[in-house]
């Protein structure tokens, strides 16, 4: 087994080992495990049954993450994208009165388009055409974005109608537990303890139970319900309808750039980009995402995309697909051990996300602050991501700023044809969509 793992994942080549990768895979799963229950909760608002949705979420996540592990050898996990599932439920199905079966068909078509664009290397070209300064900005912006998710999920940052955001109740139990978890993780990290984030999550979960924030499950194992009510239920009757293709484009656009942003951000932080700032095996990584989205629609769940929470595993030393393989296996086990997975409260994973935000902002050290034409586009990407709650928006405005600024500074030779093409696409999107 050890020799197979070495041949498959090339652990020694990246300076890793089995123990580190396993710990990283568990950490990634613990950080993103909330999706097992949150995704079905959101999609069930459309009338889809909760139980089958939970199983479909686990199966789609396990399949797509396994493909990422074996095809691309990257420590990145995939699942039903947050934001995309909300668009599916509230905008498409409930807002536009589109049957959920038709919405699944739109996701299936989107996945097929991704497969075609990946085979023709279009997606790979876009990933590798993003300049180094923007890749640093994207990585840092994702750090701020994921930290905001953690701060919001813990209750430290709350909605404030007067100022948009405000400080939550610091005396509440979830906030106190989040702070305790963050202190534990910081202390362990300061002492270079491997798995600091995972140990912090487990410690907070253990404290949360007697405090009444988390509750022990009634059982350990539960048999999963059948996915028959949502399996292969895509309805293609609206293919000739223009509204159908608007839905496809929206899913396509957001997923495309969310995935690009996550791949670039997480791999940049992991030091997996080559000397030119390109992503090796980008085509394989993007194909895993494309197949995952297509199969996810067949199983009955919303768009599958790379998860920024994968950065938590990277920060614990995950550098290869073995990390993703472990996460994939845990998603399969979660189908039967969902009562145990449900114990982990949001206040246990929130400090992990905040810590990941800290780690990812360290990428700024590689940014050339002596060049305004590099710093400003990177800064715009960083600002836009958390403040619009969208990785895709950050990439869009970062690229628009980059092209305009380089052109204005008479540095047209630094703008690649692909960047010009993206510039035109983004302008047309803002005008017509």
Beta strands, then each sheet from edge to edge (+ up, - down):
strand 1: 78-80
strand 2: 157-160
strand 3: 164-167
strand 4: 304-306
sheet 1: 1+ 4-
sheet 2: 2+ 3-
end
